[in-house]
Amino acid sequence: MAKKEQTPENTLFRDIIAHAKEYGFVYPSSEIYEGLQAVYDYGPYGAELKKNIKELWWNTMTRFNDDIVGLDSAIFMHPDTWKASGHIESFNDPMIDNKDSKKRYRADVLLEEKAAEYENNGEQEKADALLKKTGQLLEAEDLEAVRELIIAEDIKCPISGTANWTEVRQFNLMFSTQIGSVSDGSGKIYLRPETAQGIFVNFLNVQKTARMKVPFGIAQIGKAFRNEIVARQFIFRMREFEQMEMQFFVRPGEEMEWYEKWRDARLKWHKAIGIAEEDLRLHEHEKLAHYANAAVDVEYKFPFGFKEVEGIHSRTDFDLKSHQEVSKKKLQYFDPEVGKNYIPYVVETSVGADRLFLMLFCSAFKNEETGEGDKVKTRTYLKLHPALAPVKAAILPLTKKDGLPEKGQEIYKSLKGAFNVVYEEAASIGKRYTRQDLIGTPFCIAVDHQTLEDNTVTIRHRDSTEQERMPITELESYITKATSFNRIYELLQ
Ligand code: GAP
């Protein structure tokens, strides 16, 4: 049996997953029953971090841009929605089974992984050629040729180690269920595979009720569901996940201009939340989705390679036109500036909240060596942007006596209305600092005997571990400034 190679990247990713579980960020779903593949739960710190990510995205979309409003549409939609959107017909992934291991794979992912292998070996041209060929074959829906390419590239199943492959078949990724009490199939509905369709079917409702003029956008955060064939890499590819999508409605013919604008704006956003420039790249699609005339991914360098975090797509008028045809309801906009009716074109930005979470978590995870000689120690901490960190500050009395806990509680109560702060008095101060480092708390506030005399505390900075003395009266404004979304907004100007 072929074993997964132990590379430093694999080890790093394993450490990241273990850290996420051990420190209350992400747990496998229904773990006491051995879990459910590709479904995860967020623990106390994970829930806070994810909430902050969603709030930042929502605010940057709807507050930062005067021409974007929000929406919260239902997960269940009329089944005709998915006929019109093309998901029943085309929302497929090409799958291939290994006859020996009986394991199922995505044919395109097998080829992408082979290309990544070439890239890692410095064979960039070979990698590019393989990706191009894969894109062309998938575009032409030539599944037999995809199989031949897998065999020609000598791709083997990592479990059985053989190339005993079935033919490549299309597999629809939508989950279905039943609405109401009839069981004859007439109540079959789908769990939405993208949040975008809720925006399209509400386009006119929003335009009219919020009195929006094209160009304008609608932003939404919500759950989406896909019966993914390849369910690995932790929360990278889930079967239940959250999307943050924004559909921007523009005049026909102006879509490429907006597409470029949104591509640049979104790349800037990822840098502004603290992701290193060299870990981000744009990747133009070879194979376009059934609705797009241009598409690009923002990719992040995960420990398992550069992978998509966000997609920016020019969706033409495909969706609105199709919904108009299937629903027989006009979905046109009268543009007073040009004096005519038209179906707007759409540029969408679509990012997974969970994938963003994983990107931030991987980028923040630091294992640094401190000290020298036989005093070298490894310090693990999460270097999360302070505006996104789950806990903003920890209030830590130096000892459990002499009135320090009471003073600590007083400070804790004065700050807890403004931010998520914690109070901790158990264990040594060093251990408590470490615990906060491990969950990415940017500030630790130590209450000591001097505090009782002059109402000052020490504030310890997570990244440098440096400490400074500060009057208690200045804490709230200091932490507010350091953890405010404004620090990110400033970089987006
Ligand atoms: N409305 C367009 C759309 O859904 P997509 O490229 O299929 O496009 C957009 O998905 C984003 O949603 C991806 O870039 C990714 O961040 C997230 N996403 C998609 N499938 C996912 C999955 N199975 N698990 C986690 N996130 C996923």
Residues whose N, C-alpha, C, O or C-beta is under 5 A from the ligand:
A	BS01	GAP	P193 E194 A196 R226 E228 I235 F236 R237 M238 R239 F241 E308 V309 E310 G311 S350 V351 G352 D354 R355
